[in-house]
Amino acid sequence: MHAQNQSLLDALNACIASCEHCATACLQEPNVQMMARCIQLDRDCADICALTARLLARGSEHAQHLLRECAEVCKACGDECEKHAAHMEHCRECAEACRRCEEACRQAVSVTA
């Protein structure tokens, strides 16, 4: 189970790291209020990815339920970060990680569906 999910776990963990980094960097921006939605989605995305990764790693039957939600939150976070990507490198990197994770989650759902 673990070996077949390794690329998905890698995408989830990379997304967690990027979202945490992005939220922290957004808090350092001069206009933090403008970044509030980005910070909120970064935190939500990191949390859902972490929970999904934990359930997936332990082989929980409930991991499959979370994959769809995880893909949805990754998409929302990626969309928001994309809005700031031209001016903020941390948002660009986060958007890319979110897109990769969204795709990995969607592929995992289609494989098990």
GIGI-V246029 format. One record per pair of residues at least 6 apart in sequence whose C-alpha atoms are under 6 Angstrom apart, sorted by the first residue. I is the first residue (numbers start at 1). J is the second residue. Records with the same first field share a line. If there is no record, write none. Layout:
I = J + J
This chain:
8 = 104
9 = 53
11 = 101
12 = 49 + 101
15 = 97 + 98
16 = 46
18 = 94
19 = 42 + 46 + 94
22 = 90 + 91
23 = 39 + 42
38 = 80
41 = 77
45 = 73 + 74
48 = 70
52 = 63
55 = 63
56 = 63
67 = 105
71 = 102 + 105
74 = 98 + 102
78 = 95 + 98
81 = 91 + 95
82 = 95
85 = 91 + 92
